[in-house]
Amino acid sequence: MLMTKKLKLTEEQIPKIEDANINYAFKRIEFQDEIKKLLPPFSEEIRLKYRTKAQAMKDERDKEVKALLTDEQYQIYLKKRTD
């Protein structure tokens, strides 16, 4: 709901953004489950691999969200995401 108000989403955008958020949430859960299966200590190579994978997931979500928003809404989204 906060995203809906802050970005002034249209009725058409709301379900699409919700779907993007839900898809990302499930991917994060799967990602976290994958990490939990690893046994410490983690090598720098493993850390880098998973850091890169996490960033790729965020980038994919941002790309999906950007396609659903106006330029103005996307700039607000980026600003709020980093606050």
N, C-alpha and C positions, 0 to 999 in steps of 0.2 A: 504494500500500500504506500509506503513512504516513497518508493521509486515512482509510483504512479503520480503522486502529488508533486514531487520535486521536478520531474521531467514533463509534467502536464501531458501525460500520455493520452492518446485518443482511445476511444472504445475499441477501435480496430487493432491498435498497438498492444493493448493490455494482455490479451491472451498469448500473443506471439512472444512478448517479453517474458511472461510467466513460463512459457514452454522452454525458452532459452535458459532461464534460471534453473528450472527443474532438471533439464538435461545436464547442465554444468554441475549441479549438486550431486547427481548420480555418478558422474565421472569422477568427481572429487572423492566420493565414498569408495569407489572402486580403486582409485589411486591410493588412498590411505590404507585400504585393505592390503594392497600389493606391498606397500612399504612395511606394514606390520609383520609380513611374512619373512622379512629379512632379519638376519641375526647380526647384532652389533659385534664388534666395532665395524663401522662403515668406512670403507676406503674413500679417498677423495674422488676417485673415479665414479663410485656409486653415488656419492653426494651430488656430483656434477650431473650425472645422468638423470637423477630424479628432479633436481632443480631445473634442468632444461625441459624435462617433460612437464613439470608444473607450469613453467612459463609458457610453453606451447599451448597448454590447455587454456590458460588465461587469454592468450592472444586469439585463440579460436573463438572463445566466448565474446571477446571484444569485437571481433570481426562480424560475428553473427548479430550482436546487438547493434553495431553501427549500421548494418543494412536495414534495420528496423526503425531507426530513429532519424529525425532531421539532423542537419549539421549542428544546429543550436542545441538540441536535446543531447546529442552525443558529447558536445563540449561540457555540458553540465554534468553528464554521467561521468566523464573522465575526472572532472574536478572533485565531485563528491566521492568518487572511488578512492582518491588519494587523501582525502581529508581524514 
